[in-house]
C-alpha cells in the first residue's frame, strides 16, 4: 500500500462537526499510474473497507480485520 493517505468525510455527517466520521483511504502500491484496475483500502473501527479508486463515491466492500488478514496472508503466499 502507498503511504499517501486521502481523507474522506462520511456522507452521513451531521450538521455538527463533532458528529462527522472520516476515514483515510490508501491506494494500492500495485495499482500503477496507468489508471487501470486500482483499489483503495481504509481501516475503520470495526472493518477494513475496499473500494474502486476510479469510483470514490460508489460502493465499497467491508471485511472484518480477521478476514482481511486471512486474505492478505493468502495473497502473499501465491
C-alpha positions in Angstrom: 0.0 0.0 0.0 1.1 3.5 -0.7 1.8 5.8 2.3 -0.2 8.6 0.8 -3.5 8.9 2.7 -6.6 10.5 1.2 -9.1 11.5 3.9 -12.8 11.0 3.1 -15.7 12.6 5.2 -18.7 10.4 5.6 -21.8 11.4 3.6 -23.8 10.7 6.8 -22.1 13.6 8.6 -24.5 15.6 10.7 -24.8 19.4 10.9 -22.4 19.5 13.9 -18.7 19.0 13.2 -18.2 16.5 16.1 -20.7 14.1 14.5 -18.5 13.5 11.5 -16.5 10.4 10.7 -13.5 10.4 8.4 -11.5 7.5 7.1 -8.1 7.6 5.3 -8.0 5.7 2.0 -4.7 4.3 0.8 -4.2 3.4 -2.9 -2.6 0.0 -3.6 1.1 0.2 -4.4 0.3 -2.4 -7.1 -2.1 -0.1 -8.9 0.5 1.7 -11.0 0.0 5.0 -12.7 -1.7 3.9 -15.9 -5.3 4.3 -14.5 -6.1 0.6 -14.7 -7.6 -1.6 -12.1 -7.0 0.2 -8.9 -8.2 -0.3 -5.4 -8.1 1.7 -2.2 -8.2 0.4 1.4 -9.2 2.2 4.6 -9.2 0.9 8.1 -12.4 1.8 10.1 -13.1 0.9 13.7 -14.8 -2.4 13.1 -13.9 -3.1 9.4 -11.4 -2.9 6.6 -13.0 -1.1 3.6 -12.1 -1.6 0.0 -13.3 0.5 -3.0 -12.6 1.1 -6.6 -10.3 4.2 -6.8 -12.0 5.3 -10.0 -15.4 5.4 -8.4 -14.8 7.0 -5.0 -18.5 7.7 -4.3 -19.5 4.2 -5.4 -20.0 1.1 -3.3 -17.3 -0.4 -1.1 -16.7 -3.8 0.4 -16.3 -4.3 4.2 -14.3 -7.1 5.8 -13.6 -7.9 9.4 -9.9 -7.4 10.4 -9.5 -11.2 10.7 -10.9 -11.8 7.2 -8.7 -9.1 5.7 -5.6 -10.6 7.4 -6.5 -14.0 6.1 -6.9 -12.6 2.5 -3.5 -10.8 2.8 -1.8 -13.9 4.1 -3.2 -16.0 1.2 -2.4 -13.3 -1.4 1.2 -13.1 -0.2 1.6 -16.9 -0.4 0.7 -17.3 -4.1 
